[in-house]
Amino acid sequence: METKQLTWVNAALACEDEDWSHRDWPDHGWSDDERIRLYHLRPPFGEDLRATPYHVVVLRCREPGWSFPRLMRAMGNRIRPVLIVSPCDDPQQIASVLRLGATSYLVDGDYTNSLLGKAIWGTAGRHTQLSPRAWAALNRTGSPLGDASVPGAMVPGVPDVLALSREALSPRERQIMELLASGFGTLEIGELLSLTEKTVRNNLSTIYAKLDARGRTDAVLLWLGTTPRKSRRPAVH
């Protein structure tokens, strides 16, 4: 569901009471300025999370590598975009949860309430949102990868993922990918590059095909060098 079609975003906050540090936001579960309704769900999450049509899930946790897979199991086949908010800035855990299907990641102390609201809206629209420390952590993982479970592993003879990704794209496509990886949505990218949103979307479809990416998050991870670029399969004649 695209956020531009929504009047409000209904967000599920998945965490224990004492784990949510924003006691003053949103006020009584509502934020008129950001147009967000936040519903607090306590572990084990399952029944209410599967039954209620939330637009986005905000997972507040200390160990995302442990908590996110359990959240995924609780959602069952009702998968929704997930924004993880955590004090953890470990590159391996951040890359791992994004590969597993998390949409966005914010590190504690790295954002304001206003930016949190924007991240919730962006995530609801399936736009990857990374706080500066999350972005920096992913960049620290290095570029080539031999083992997808070990971000940044240096393996002799494995081509540089970032170099391969950049060579596959045109200069305009590289501009779009840089902005996408920085957390900008299609409308914002269009405004920055003087393109229509439709043109940006068409370019992204071409980029995903060139990178063998399943979507935005997969393309961003490839661009940051935190997941290996797949070998292109030969065409079937």
N, C-alpha and C positions, 0 to 999 in steps of 0.2 A: 504494500500500500504506500503510495507516494505521500509525503507530508504535505504537499501543496493542496491535496484533496481534504485535508483534515482541518477541523476547527479547533479541536483540542487533541493532545496526545495523552492517551491513557498508559501510564507506565507502572509496571510492577517493580517494587523495590524488594529484592530478595536478600535479606540479611537478618541477623539477630538485632534486637533493639539497641544494644549497647555499641554495635558496630557502625551505626550511621552517625557520622560526625556533624552533619548539617542539621542541627536541631531546629534552627530558625528557618529552614528552607525545605520544601515549600511550606508556607504557613497553613497548618491544619490540613496538609495534604493537597492544597491548591496553590497554584501560582498564576494569578491573572495576567501578569506581565509576560510570562513565557507560555501561557495557555497550556499548562501541564497539570494533569491529575496524577498524583503519586499514591499508589496503593501498597501498603507495607505487608509483605508476605514473610512469614517466619518458617524456618526449616520444619519439615522436609519439602515444602513448596508444592509437591505433586498435584493434588486434586484441584485446588483453586487455579493453579497455573495452567492446567490443561483445559479447565472449563471456561475460563474468562478470556474474552478476546482482547488482550492487551496488545498495544501497538509495539511495545518495546519492553525488555526486561533490563533493569539496572541491577547488576550483581555486585554487591559490596562484599569483598572478601580479602583475607590476608595472604592466602596461598592459592592464586588462581589456577595453577596447574592441578591442584587437588579439587577445588570447588567447582570449576566450570564443567568438567565432565559429568559431575553429579547433577548439576543443573540441567544439562542436556538430557540426561536420563529422566529427570523429573518432568521435562516438557513432553517427552514421548514423541509422537508424530506431529505435535503442534509447535513446530520450531518457529521461534520469533527472533528478530534481531536483538543482540545482547550487547550492552555497554558495561564493561567491567571497570569498577572503581576500586583501586587497591593501593596500599603503600608499597607494594612490590614493584621494583623497577629492574628486576632480573631479566636480561635479554632473552634467555632461553625460555622462561615461562611466558613472556609476552608473545614471542614468536609462536610458541606452541599453542596457546589458546586461540590466536588468530587463525592459525592453520586448522584448528579443530572446528572453527565456525563462529567465534566471537566476531562482532562487527567492529567494535571500537574499544579503546583502552585509555583511561585517565589515571595518572599517578597522583597520589595524595600531595597536597600542597602546591599543585602545579596548575590550578585553575580557580576561577571565581565562581560564585553561584550562578552568575549570568552565563558564563561559558559552559557550566554544567547543563544549564537549560538548553543552550544551543546544541550541545553534544547529544542530549536526549532526542531533540527534534531531528538532528542529522542522522542519528542511528536508526530512528523509526523509519526514515526514508532509505535505509540501507546504505548510507554514506559513511565510509570509514572516518572516524574521528580519533586523532591521537594527540594527547597532550605533549608539550615539548620534551619532557623527560622520557615519555614512551617512545617518541620519535628518535631521540638520541640513543636510547637503549637498543632499538632495532638497528640503527646505523652502526653500533659498536659490534654487531654480530659478525661483521666482515662480509665479503661477497661470495666466494665460492663455497659450495656445499656438497659434500659427498653423502652425508647421512642426514636426512631431513629431520631426524630427532635431535640433532646436535647443531644448532644454528652456528654458522661461521666456521665449521670444521674445514680445515685446509687439507685437500686431498690432491697429491701430485697428478697432473694430467687432466684434471677437471677444468674446463674452460671457465673464465670469469663470468659469473651469472649476470652481473651488472653490464659488462661489456656486450655480452650476447643480446641482452634485452635492448640496449640502446642502439645496437647495430640494426636490429630488426625494424626499428621505427623511423619514420620521417622526422625532420626537425620539428614540425608542428605537433606531431604525435608525442614527441619527447616533452615538449612544453606542457601539453595536456597531462601527461603522466606525472610530471613533477608537481603540478598543482593538485592533481588527484591524490597523490601520496602525501601532500601537505594538509589534506583534510578538506579541500574545497569541493563543493557540489557542482553539478553540471551548470546550473544557472550562474553561479559565481565565476566559474571558469570561462563561460561565454562572455560575461561582462569584462573580465580581465583581458581576454584575447580578442575582443570585438567580434565574437562569433555568436550565432544564434544557438539556443539550447539544443535544437534539433541537430545542428551541425556537430556540436560537441558529443551528443549521444551517438551519432553515426561514426565519429572518429573513435569513440570508446569501443564500439562494436568491432571495428577494424583492429584496434589495439589488442583487445581480448583474443581475437582470432590469431594474431601474429604471435602473441606470447603463450598461446595455448592455455589461457587463463579462464577459469570458470566464472569469474565476475570481478567486481571491484576489489574485494579483499584479497583474492588470489593474485590479481595484477599488482596490487600495492606491495604484497609480500615478495613477489618476483622482482619488482623494481628496487626494493630495498635489499635484495640479495639474501633474504631469510628463508627462501625455499628454492629448490633446484628447478631450473627451466627444463621442461620435459622435451624429450626428443620428438621431433615431428614425425608422425607416422606416414609412410609412403601412401600416395594416392592409390585408390582402388580403381582399376580400369575394367 
